[in-house]
Amino acid sequence: MTNIFTLLRTFDAVAEHNGFTAAANALNIGQPTITTQIKALEELYGVELILRRGRRVELSEIGETLQKITQRIFVLKDEAHELLENSGQLRTGHLRISAVGSYYVTSVTRLFRQRYPDYDVSVELGNTTAAQAKLLDLTSDVAIVAHEISDPRIHTVPLGVHEVVLFVNRDHPWFGRDSIKLRELDRESVVVREPGSETRRALEAAIESANIDVNKVMEIGSRECVWHLVKQGMGIGVVTEIEYIPDPNLCKIRIEDSPVKLEFRLGYLAERSRSLKIVEVIRIANELL
């Protein structure tokens, strides 16, 4: 009988690749073998893990829960392999970083690659909510986020505190000003990031405390798109000062009376605090302070 580890590996591949054919290609085995092994796993425990919808597959409720476990199993398996193959040293492997912006992640990756040139490094940009989720499901080794995380499973180290600023294009009445008072934002048109963005959360908290409102003309999940929309006159943009991209047709403006600030931190799972690559990234983060 096929051992349970192999059956779980097959299930994880089907879940990750959303299909039997894609899983077979990823594992380099035949599709009938995939089908047989999934059936064997389901019959062994008397559960339904995969729901067939024609050519599509969906995970059952139990299957969704099992996938969260198998993701952890195989990430930790790869980490154990890296450790043993490299004789307890960092030589080759893969470091995966999720980050809310490019400022700190570029410094971290540059220093890491300088020290470990044979190590693969991949970076995925998004908001803090997504970065935190990737830590928990082990699809990221470390995350650069824009606030302290209260989840006890995640530890963080500080990177820096930066002010949130506004920016407008040349046609806006505020162009050329260095600062405004928070109340001047009342009823102004603002291009905002998607829910889960810490920049958006911080601004919304500030305007709520000041008992004012803004006109959210567009919600968009890309810092670059916000920049282009503001440049085209769609409204006021909001970024941290380290993310602002200077342009002769744009003007950066501070909030002088109620400055909004974000604290950037490096996060990692507490249970993985002894991972050699995570230990090294923490060391680099401390050097950047």
Order of alpha helices (4+ residues) and beta strands (2+ residues): alpha-alpha-alpha-beta-beta-alpha-beta-alpha-beta-alpha-beta-beta-beta-beta-alpha-beta-alpha-beta-beta-beta-alpha
